[in-house]
Amino acid sequence: MAARKLPITAGLLLLGWLLPAAANPWGDLKKIYFHEASGNRPEVRRSLARLDAQGLAPGDKAEIVGQLIALGDRRLQAQDDALARDLYLKALKISPGEAWPVYNKLERIGRRQGRITWSLANVVRQLGRVLRDFSGALLLLGGLFNVLPFSGLLLFFLLAAALAVRTVKLAAHDFILQGGSRFRIERLPLLLLLLFWPLLLAGGWAFYPFLFCGLLWGYFSHDERQIVRRLQLLLLALALFHAVGRYLERSLVSPGFQTVQQVYAGRLFPASAYGRFDNELKVMQAYAYRNAGKPDEAMDILLDTGSAYATPLKFTLLGDLHVEKGNLPQAIQFYRQSLSLDDRNPVTLANFTFALLQNDDPDLFLFYGKNYPQINRLKDKAAALQRNRPPQKLLWRRLLNFSWQRFHPWHFLEVVGVEFLRFPILPALLLMAAYAFLLRRLAPALGQSVFCSRCGKIIRKLAIEQVQSHALCEECYQLFLIKDPIFLEAKLIKEKEIGRQAHVRQALLLGASLIVPGFLLNFRGQIRVFATLFFLFASVLGLFWVNAANFRGVFGTAPMFLNLVGLAALALYLVIAALTLRAGGSDGL
C-alpha cells in the first residue's frame, strides 16, 4: 500500500509544480522540458503554442530563447527534426534578432529532408536579421573597412610586380651602361642606394611597389600610366575609407561608448554615476532599471531628464510605468505624446492599444482608433505590455558621435585626418612622384631602351630605324625582315629558339595565374581588365574569409549568405581563369 502511495504522491507533487506555472512563460517552459523528457510531443507543441514571452524583459527573453535552442539542438541530435524545427521557429518568433544562427540549423534540417539547394527565403531573412543586429552589422562593416583597402593595396603591388618584371632589366641596363657598351661599376652603388635606402629609414618593403613605379615610369606605355594614376586615386580614396573605419574602431573602444553599451545591455549604474549621464543615456538607463524590475528608480531617472527633454522613448517608457502602476489615463496621455513625435513605432502602438483595452472604455478606443488606425489591427494581439530595449539605431548614432549625444564634426575630421596620415599611402605616392620627377632629370638615359619584339634582346630606341611596332635587333631584322633565302635555315633555328623561350615564359605566367587570377593579362595588353577583375575578386574573397572568421569567432557560426559570397568569389575566379586561358591561347599556347 505504501509502495502504491509513493508514485501517486510524486505525481501530485509534480502536478502541483506545473499548475502554478502554467499562466506564465516560465511555467510553459517547464512543461516543455517535462513533456520533451517524457517523449510526449503533442503536449510539447501545445506548450510551445501557449508560450508567450511578449511581456518579459529582454534578458529573460534571451534566456528563454537560449533554452529553446538548446532543446532544439538536443532533438536535432536525436534525429527528431520536426520537433527541433518547431523549437527553433519559436525561438525566432520570440527574439528574431538574437536567434539568427537558428537559420543555419533549419538549413541542416532541410538537407536531411532531401533539399539540395539553400532556402533562399531563409538566407534573405537571416541577412535581414544580421543587418538589424548591432553586433552582426558592425562585424560586416568592420570587414568592409579592412578588406577594401587591403584589396586595393594588393592590386597595386601585383600590378607593380608585373610592370617591374617587364621593365626592370631595361632600367638596370640604361642606368648602368648609360647608352654605352661598357659596364660602369661606379653607377652600381648609386643604383643600390636608390633601391635599398627605404629599408634603412622606412623599416619595411611596403614602399617598394611605389618606388619601382617611380623608377620605371619612363618605360610605361600610355595605358599603363593611366591605370597607375587611377590606382593612385583609388588608393587615396581607400585610405580615407580606412581612416573612417579607424574612427569607428576608436569610438567602439572608447570609455564613453563602452558605458553606452553597458547601459544598453542592462547594467545598472548607481545614482552617483547615472546622474552625470546626458538625457538620452539616462533614458536608456531607465529602460535597464525598468527591465530589471525597479520601476520606481526608472521613474526617478526619467523625471531627472526634465520636462524640456521630449523624445518618443521617454514618453513610451513613462506610459509603460504608469500602466504597471494602474494609472491608465496618465499612461494614455504619455503614449499620445510619444505618438505625436513618432506615430509609427510598433512598440508604442502595441502598448497604447493594451492601455486602451485595459481602460475598458469602448468609446475612447473608437475615438483614438480614428486617429491611429493601426491600433484596430493590434486589438486582438495586445495581450501584454511589450518590454524591449531602446532601438539599436541609438547605438549606431552614439558610435558615429564617438559616444556623445551630438556629432562633433571637428573631432571627426581630426581623428580621420590623423588616421589617414598614419596609413602611409600619401608618403608612398609622394615617393613615387619624386622618383619619377628626379630620375628623369638626373638620369636622362632611363627609358631609352626597349626589348626586341621577337627575341627579347635589349636594344636602344635611337638605333631603331624601323617603326616602333617592329622594334627588332639587328639579327632579327636580318632574319625576319630581309627576305634572303640564304638565311632560311638560320631563320628556322631562331624561330625554334624564340618559340621555346615563349613557351617557357607562357607556362610560368599561366602557373602564376593559378595563384594570382589573371596575372598573365598584364603581359597581353589587358592590364585594365586585370585591374578591374582582380580588385573585384580580391574584395569578394576577402569579405568571405574575414567575415566568416569573425562571425565564427564571435557567434560560433557564419551566416548562410556568406556562403553565397564565397560562391561569387569562385565564379569570379573561373571567369578570370577563362579570360586568362583565352589570352594565353591567342599567343599559341
N, C-alpha and C positions, 0 to 999 in steps of 0.2 A: 504493500500500500504506500509506504514511504517512497519506494522507488518510482511509483507512478506519479506521486505528487511533485517530484523534483522537476521533470520536464514541463509540467503544467505551470509550476511557479516560474520557471525560466521563461516560458512563453509569455506569461502575463507581464513579467518584468520588461521583456523585450518590447511588447506591445505598448506598455506604458512609456518606454523610452522613445518610441516612434510617434505616438499620438500627439504629444505636446509640440513636437517639432514640425508637424505637418503643415502648419499655417505659415511657415517662413521658408526661405530658400535653403537655409542650413538643414532644416528638417527634411526637405525633399532630397538634398544631397545625401543625408544619412540613409534614406530609403533606397536611393540609387545604389549606394555601396552595399547595403544589405541584400537587395534583390540581385545585384550583379554577382555577389559571392555565392548566393544560393542557386543561381542559374535561371531565375525567373525573368526572362527577357521581356515579356509583355508588361510586367509591373515596372521594370526599369524604364521602358518607353513612356508609360503613363506618368511616372515620377518626373521624367525629363520634360514632358509636356507641361507639367504643373510648375516646374521650377521657373521662377520669375525673379531675376536679380535687379530689376529696374530701380528699386528703392535703396539698393546697397551703396555704400561708399566705394569709390574707385579701388581702394586697396582690397576690400572684401570681394569685389568683382574679380579682381586679378587672382585672388586665392581660389575662388570657385572655378574659374577658367583653368587654372593650373591643375586642379584636381580632376576636372572633367577630361583634360588632355591626357593626364596620367592614366585614367581609367580607359580612355580610348586606345592608348598605347598597349595596355595590357590585353585588351580584346583583340587588337591587331596582331599581337604575338600569338594569341590563341587561335588565329585564323577566323575569328568571328568578325568578318569585315562589315556586315550590315550594322551591327550594334556599334562598332567602332566609328563608323561613318555618322551615325546619329549623335554620338557623344561629341564628335568633332564639330558637327554643324551647330550643336547647341552652344559650344564654346565660342564659335564665330558669331553667333547671334548675340551673345551676352557682351562680348568685347571684341569687335571686328579688328580694331587697330592692333591690339596686343597679340591676337591669336593668328596673325597672318602665316606663321610657319605651318599651321594646320593644313593649308592647301597642298603642301608637299606630301603630307600623309594621305590626303584624299586622292592625290595623283597615284600614289603607290597602290591604294585600293583599286583604282581604275585599271592599273596594269594587271593586277591579279584577276580582275574580271574579264580580261581579254582585250581591253582597249589598247591599241598600238600607239596612237598619237596622243599628244598632250591635249587636255581640255583647254581650248583657247579662252573660254569664258572664265575658268578658274585662274588662268595666267593673268588675264586682264584685271580680274578682281583683286588678286594678290598684289599686282603692281599698284593699283589704286590705294590699297591698304598701306603698302610700304611708303608711298609718296605722302600719305597723310600722317604717317608716324614720324615724329621729330627725329628720333634716333636713326631710323632707316633712311629717311630722306637726307639726313646730314651725312651718313656714310656714302650715299651715292654722289652727293655734291662734293664731298672731300675727294672721292676717287676722280671725279671730273677735273677738279683743280690740280691734281697731281699728275694725272695721265697725259692730258693735252700738252703741257709744257715739255714733258719728257718725250712725247712722240715727235714734237717739233724739233727738239734738240737731236734726237736720234736720226731723224730725216736729214738734218743739216750735216751731221757727222758722216753719214753714209754717202751723201752727195759729195762732200768734200773729199772723202776717201776715193770715190770713183774718179773725180777730177784730178786728184793727185796721182793716182795710178796712171792716168793717161798722159800727164804733162810734167811730172817731177823730173824725169830724165832730161827733158828739154831744158828745164830751168837750171839744173846742175851743169849741163853741158855749156849753156850760154854764160852762166855766172863764172865758171872756172876758166873756160877757154877764151871767152870774150871775142868770139869771131875768128880766133886764130886756130892753129893746129897744135900748139904746144901747151901742155898741161902746166898751169900756173899754180905752183904749190902755195904761194903766198896768199892766194884767194881762198884756200881751203879753211884756214882758221876763221876768217870772217864769215864764211858760209855756216860753219859750225856754231859760231856765236849767234848768228841770226836765228838758227834753229833751236838752240838749247837754252838760251837765256831765260825763257819762261819757267823752266824747271827750277832755276835758282831763286827767282823772285815770286812767281805765282804758286809754286809748290805743287803742280799737277799738270796733267795732259789735256785738260778741258779746253785750253786756249788754242790747241794745235789745229783743229779744223779751221778756225778763223785765220790763224797765222798762215796756213798753207793757201787758203783762198786769196789772201793779200799778196803772198809771194808769187803765186801763179796767175794772178789776174790778167797779165798781158797775154797769156796763152788761151784764155777762154774765148769761145765764139760769142756772137751777139746773143743767141738764145740762152747760152749758159750764164752769161752775165745777167740777163733778165731774170732768170729763175733764181739766181743767188740774191739779187736785190729783193725780189718778192719774199724769199725766205727770211731775209733780214727783217722786213716789216712784220712778217708773221711771228718771228721770234720776239720782237718787241711787244707785239700785242699779247702773246702768250706769257711773257714776263710780267706784264701788267695784270693779266688774268691770275697768274700765280700769286702776285702781291695781294690781290683782293682775297684770295683763298687764305693766305697767311694772316691777313687781318681777321678773318673769321676764326681761324685757329687760335689766335691770341685772345680773341674775345671769349672763345669757348673755355679756355683755361684760366681766364681772369677771375680773381676772387669774387668780384661783383656778380658775374654770371653764374659762378658756382653756387652762390647764395640763391640766385633766382631759380636755378634748377632744383635745389634742395627744397625751397618753398613750394615749387610746383609739384614735386614728388610727394609732398605731405609732411615735411619736417616741421615741427612746432618750435618756433623760436620763443624765448621769453620776452616779456613786455619791454625789458630794457633794450633788447635787440630790435624787435619789430617796430618799436617807437621811432627808430631812425630810418625806417624804410620810407620810400616815396609812396604816394597814394595807390598807384597801380599795384605795387608789390604788397601793400597792406591788404588790398582786396584778395590777392592770391593767397596770402597768409590766412585771411578769414575763411576762405574755402577750405584750407587744410584743417583749421580748428573745427569747422562745422562737420567735415567728413570724419574727424576723429571723435565725434560725439561731445563736443564742447560748444554748444550753440551760444551760450552767454558770452564767452570770450570772443567768439566770431562777431557777435553783435557789437561788442565794445570796440573792436578793431574797425568795423565799418563806420561806426559813428565818429571815430577818431579821424576819418578822412575829411570830415567837414561837409557841410551842405552844398558848398560850391562845386565839389567834385562829383560829377554826374557821368556814369557810364552804364551801359546795359548790364554788365556783370555785377556791379554793385547793387543795382535795383533788383535784379533777379534773385540774388542771394538774400537780400532783405525780405523779399516776398517769401522765399522758402522758409526763412527763420520765423516769420510771422505765421505761416501756415502751421509749422510744428508747434508754435505756442498757442494755436487755436484762434488767433486774431485774423480771421479771414477777410473782413472788409479792408483792413490795412494792407494785407498781403496783396489783394486785388489791385489796390492803388499803386503799390510798388511795381507790380507786373505791368500795369499800364504805362508807368513811367519808362520802364525798360523797353517796352514795345514801341513807344513813341520815338526811341532812339534807334531801335533795330527791330522791325516787325517781322523779320524772317528767321529769327533764332529759334531752332526747333525745341531746345530745352525750355526756353521761356514760354513758348506757346503751349507745350505739354503741361508744364506746371501751372500755368494760368488756367488751362482747361480743368485741371484737377481741383484748383482752388474754387473755381466757379461751381463745379459739381458738388464739392463739399459744402459750399454755402447754401445749396439747396434752394435756389431762387430761380425757377424756370424763366421768369420774365427778364431777370438780369442777364441770364445766359443768352436768351434770344436777342437782347439788346446788343451785347458785345459780339454775338455771332454775326451781326450785320457789319460791324466794323472790322472784325477779324474772322473772315470765313474759314480760315484754317482750323479753328477750334471745333467746328462742326464735324470735321473728319476725324479729329482726335478724341471725340466724345466717348467712344467705346474702347479706347486704348489707354486712357489716362487712369490707370488703377492705383498709381502711387506716384509720389514725387520722384523725379529723376535727380540723381545725385552724381554729378560729373565734376571733373577738374575743369578749370578755365580752358578755353580753346588754345591749341598749340601755336596759333599764329602769334600769341604773346611771346612765346619763346623765340620765334624767328625774329620778331621785331626787336626784342632785347638783345639777341645775338648780333644783329646788324648795328644796333645802337651801342654796342660794347657794354651792355648791361644797364646803361642809363635809360631813363624813361623817354628822353628825346634824343634825336640823332644829332651828333656833333660833326658837322662837315669838315671843320679844320683838323680835328683829331683823326678823322678817317683819311684825309689827304696826307697827313703827316705819317701815319703808320704805313699806308700804301706806298708812299714815296720812299720811305726808308727800306721797306721790303723789296721794292723794285730795284733800288740801287744795290741791295745786298745780293740779289740774283744777278751774277756777273755777265749778263748778256750785253749791256751797253758798253762796258770796258772792252769786251771781246770784239764787238763790232768796230769800236774806235781803233783797236789794234789792227784789225783787218784793213780799215781805211788808211791808216798810217803806213802800213807796209805797201799797199798798192800805190799810194801817192809818192812816197820817198824813193822806193826802189826804181820807179820809172825814171827818176832823175839821177839817182846815184849809180844805177847800173843800167844804162840805156841798151846794153846788149841783150837784156832779157826780152824774150818774145820774138827774137829774130830767127829762131829755128822751128822746123816742123818735121814731122815724120814722113818718110816716103810712103805714098799711098798704096804701094804694092808690097814692098819688103819690110817696111817699118824702120829703115835706116834714118838716122838724124841727118838732115840737110839744112843748109842755110836758105832763108827766103830770098836773099839778094842774088843767090846763084841760080834761082829757078827762072828759066826762060819761058817755060810753059805757063798756062793758066793755072790758078790755084786748084782747080778740080783735078788736074793731072800733075800734082806735085810728086815728081819722080826723081830718084837719084840718077846719077849718070849711067850706072849699069842697067837699071830698069828702063831708062829712056832708050838705050841702045837695043835692048832685047824686045821691048814691047811696043815701041812707037815707030821704030825704023824697021820696015818690012824687008829684011835681008835674009834670004834662005840660008846663008852661011851660019847664022846664029840660031837656027831652028832647034838643034839638039841642046844647045846651052839654054834656050828659052824653056824647053820642056823640063830640063833639070831644075831650073829656077822655079818654075811653076809648082813642081812637086814639093820643093823645099818650102815655098810660101804656103802651099796648101796644108802641109804637115804642121807648120807653126800655127796656122789659123785654126786647125782642128784642136790642137792642144789648148790654145787660148780660149776657144769657144767652150770646150769641155770644162775648163776651170771656171769660166763665168757662169755656165749653167749649173755647176755644182754650188757655186756661191749663191745662185738664185734660189736654191732649195732652202737655204738658211735665211737669206735676205730676199724676200719675194720681189722679182722684177729688177734685180741688180744689173742684169745684162742689158736692160733697156737703156741704161746710161751710155752704153757703148754703141748703140744703134740709132742715135739721133732722136730718141724718145724720152728725153730727160724730164719733160713736163709731165708725161704720162706716169713715169715712175714716181715723181714727187707727189702727185695728187693721190695715186692709188696707195702708195706706201704709207703716207700720212693717215689716210682713212683706215687702212688695215691696222697700223700700229695703235691708233686710238681705240678702235673697236676691241682689238685683242687685249690691250691694256685695261680697258674698262671691265672686260670679263674677268681677267685674272685678279686684278686688285680688288674689285668689289666682291668677288666670290670669296677671296681670302678674308676680307674684312667682315663680311656677314657671318662666315663660319666661326671666326674668332669671337664675335660679339653675341650672335644668336644661336650658334651651333649648326646652322643650316643656311644655305644660299637660296634666295627666291628663284622660282622657276624661270622668270623672264630673263635671268642672266644666262640660262642655257641657250635661249634664242639669240642672245648677243654673241655667245661663243659660236653658234652655228653661222651667224652672219660673218664672223671673222674667218671661219673655214671657207665659206662661199667666196669671200674676197680673195683668199689665198689661191683658190682654184682658178678664179678669173685672171689674177695676175700671172699665175703659172702658165695658163693657156696663152696669154699675150707674149710671155717670155719665150715659150716654145715656138710660137709663130715667128717672132723676131729672129730666133736662132735658126729656124728652118729656112727663112728667106735668105740666109747667108750660106746656105749649102749644108747645114748640119741636119 
